[in-house]
């Protein structure tokens, strides 16, 4: 009777060790596929983006705000190496590449404010990127007792 229960089809999956269970499907990193589709639909012309200047938050707003955030995140992830402790340590020439994605007729004051908003957004994305990489490495690093050195240390 017990063996019948253990071998029944509805319990077999739950009795497997964790190492044999299939991993749940999770979201992958954003590659900007929807942004690409919207850009293609717009005739490969730059998408209009507005920033909240009324409340002085300078956050992207409007229909294309989520695409802009995705674009900044992808630019940070694919062009800036994660070796810097924080976004403030990233060299200015690498940060300036992000400012080049902003086109438009901005006054100098508006342009500085928009660049500062992009820097804040990029700093958040850089922090998230580094945190995810750190958590991934910690989860997949072989555990060893405290104080034990490996051959590469």
N, C-alpha and C positions, 0 to 999 in steps of 0.2 A: 504494500500500500504506500509506504513512504517513498519507495523508488519510483512508483508511478507518478506521484506528485512532483518529485524532483525532475523527472524526465518529461513532464507534460510540456507542450509547446508554449503555453502562455507564461511559464515560469523560467524557461531555459535562458532567455535573454537577461533576466534580472539576476540570475545566479552566476553569471560569468564574472571572472575577475575583471577589475577595472582595466587592466592592460589589454584585454581581449575585446572589450566593447568598442564599437566604432565611435569615433569622435563626433560630437554634434556639429552640424553645419553652422558655421559662423560667417559673419560679414568679413570680407576681405578689405584691403586698403582701398581707398577711393582712387580711381584712376581718371576721373573726370569724363566718363563716357556720356553722361547726360549733358554736360557742358559742351562736349564736342557736337552732340546732336543739335542743341540750340544754336550753336555757332554756325553749323552747316545750314540750318533753316534760315538764319539771318543773312545768308549770302556770304559767309566768311568775313563779315564786317564786325568791328568791335561792338560788344554789347553795351548798351547804356547802363550806367550804374549811378545811383544817387547815394549821398551820405547825409545822415541826420545832422543838419547844421542848426536846426531850431533849438534842440535841447543840448547842443554842443557835445553830444556823445561821439559824433563822427563815425558812427557805425554804418555799414552798408545797409541800405533799405531798398525796398521795391522788389519787383519780380526777379531780378537777376542777382539779388544779394547772396543767395545760397551758392550760386555758381561762382561768384567772386570769392567767397570764403573757401570754396573747394580749390579754386585756382591758386590762391595764396598758399594753402596747405600743401598742394602738390609741388609748387615751386620751392617751398621750404624743404620738403622731404627729399626731392630729387636733386636739388642744387647745393644745399648747405650740408656739409658733413657734420655728423653728430659729435665731433670731438671737442666742441667748445662747451664750457661749463654752462653758459646761458646765452640768450640772444644778444645781450649787451657786449659779449666777447666776440661776436661774429664780426669779421672785418667789414669796413664800410663799403668796399667795392662789391662784396657779395650781397649786402643789404640793398645797395643801389640797384641791383638787377630787379628786385621786386618793385622798385619805384618806376621802372621802365614799362611795367604793364599798365600803368595809369596814363591814359591819354585824355586830352580834353583841353578846353579853354578855361584854365584855372587862373585866378589871380595868384600872385606869389604867396599871399597869406593863406588862401584856400589850399594851394598846392602843398604848403608846409603842413597844414592841418591834416590833409588827406594822407600825406606820407607818414605822419605820426600815427594816424589811425591804422595804416597798413603795417607799420612797425609793431604796434600793439597786437594786432591780429597775428602777425608772423611770430611774435614772441610766444603767444599762446600756443600756436601750432607747433613751434619748435619744442616747447616744454612737453606737450602731449606726445610728440614723436619720440623724444628721448625717454620719457617715462614708459611708453609701451615697449621700446627696445630693452630698457632695463628690466622690466617685468618679464619679458620673454626670455632674456638671458638667465635671470634668476630661476625661472621655472624649469629651464632645460640644462642648467649647470649641474654637474654631478656633485652631490653633497659630500663633504668631507669634514672631519672633526675640526673644531676650532684650533687654530695654531698649526695645523698640518700644512706643509708646503708641498706644492706639486713640483715636477721637474722643470717646468717653464718659469716658476717663480724664482 
